């Protein structure tokens, strides 16, 4: 593996992303929307309610079973504070769907976009191996995805802490589980999404086809990952680490598939 060649391909792709107004808008505006829109539409309305509306405890009895082992002094919190916490965690998981969504735009045109721009010939003629090309494409799509996710998550955390502190009396984020999800689980999910989109991009004939097919792949993946992340969030660290081990295996398997699907000779023949 020649890392100099791989990074040269990454730099080239990142420059292409910067030149594309559509890709750049998705990378910047979507994380900002997630960070602000979710708290404003889900957390703020509950925070503005009168605490007396929660005195019957119908919310507290539900969230108590979920978060009593996660939040210190959970039993001492009122039903409104408990409801705010569980919704804030749920929206945090939703923010961490960005590593799946952003690659649908960046990675979907990783291969087919090169064909449309007539730049694939230069890549195929280079001394780069198939694995180096695929790895370079993975990294170039992963970088904007994870940067956008980190930006959105940090903005969300700051916003939520400011919004919730008057109601719960302590800083909710960051905690250990949220940081594990953000810095370990989220990047791995991003790599999986990128690998899937690159496999699609390798086989389709236009960027539009890549977007359309990619959306069909992304939506079920979002629902599956959201359920899994939320389940891990509410279970033990051992469960979380077990999930991470499974994701490592999936990443390795998908990389082998993506490399095998990228047929250099077939690509050259189709362009001749």
Rosetta blueprint (number, residue, H / E / L):
1 X L
2 X L
3 X H
4 X H
5 X H
6 X H
7 X H
8 X H
9 X H
10 X H
11 X H
12 X H
13 X H
14 X H
15 X H
16 X H
17 X H
18 X H
19 X H
20 X L
21 X H
22 X H
23 X H
24 X H
25 X H
26 X H
27 X H
28 X H
29 X H
30 X H
31 X H
32 X H
33 X H
34 X H
35 X H
36 X H
37 X H
38 X H
39 X H
40 X H
41 X H
42 X H
43 X H
44 X H
45 X H
46 X H
47 X H
48 X L
49 X L
50 X L
51 X H
52 X H
53 X H
54 X H
55 X L
56 X L
57 X L
58 X L
59 X L
60 X H
61 X H
62 X H
63 X H
64 X H
65 X H
66 X H
67 X H
68 X L
69 X L
70 X L
71 X L
72 X L
73 X L
74 X H
75 X H
76 X H
77 X L
78 X L
79 X H
80 X H
81 X H
82 X H
83 X H
84 X H
85 X H
86 X H
87 X H
88 X H
89 X H
90 X H
91 X H
92 X H
93 X H
94 X H
95 X H
96 X L
97 X L
98 X H
99 X H
100 X H
101 X H
102 X L
103 X H
104 X H
105 X H
106 X H
107 X H
108 X H
109 X H
110 X L
111 X L
112 X H
113 X H
114 X H
115 X H
116 X H
117 X L
118 X L
119 X L
120 X H
121 X H
122 X H
123 X H
124 X H
125 X H
126 X L
127 X L
128 X L
129 X L
130 X H
131 X H
132 X H
133 X H
134 X H
135 X H
136 X H
137 X H
138 X H
139 X H
140 X H
141 X H
142 X H
143 X H
144 X H
145 X H
146 X H
147 X H
148 X H
149 X H
150 X H
151 X H
152 X H
153 X H
154 X H
155 X H
156 X H
157 X H
158 X H
159 X H
160 X H
161 X H
162 X H
163 X H
164 X H
165 X H
166 X H
167 X H
168 X H
169 X L
170 X L
171 X L
172 X L
173 X L
174 X L
175 X L
176 X H
177 X H
178 X H
179 X H
180 X H
181 X H
182 X H
183 X H
184 X H
185 X H
186 X H
187 X H
188 X H
189 X H
190 X H
191 X H
192 X H
193 X H
194 X H
195 X H
196 X H
197 X H
198 X H
199 X H
200 X H
201 X H
202 X H
203 X H
204 X L
205 X L
206 X L
207 X H
208 X H
209 X H
210 X H
211 X H
212 X H
213 X H
214 X H
215 X H
216 X H
217 X H
218 X H
219 X H
220 X H
221 X H
222 X H
223 X H
224 X H
225 X H
226 X H
227 X H
228 X H
229 X H
230 X H
231 X H
232 X H
233 X H
234 X L
235 X L
236 X L
237 X H
238 X H
239 X H
240 X H
241 X H
242 X H
243 X H
244 X H
245 X H
246 X H
247 X H
248 X H
249 X H
250 X H
251 X H
252 X H
253 X H
254 X H
255 X H
256 X H
257 X H
258 X H
259 X H
260 X H
261 X H
262 X L
263 X L
264 X H
265 X H
266 X H
267 X H
268 X H
269 X H
270 X H
271 X H
272 X L
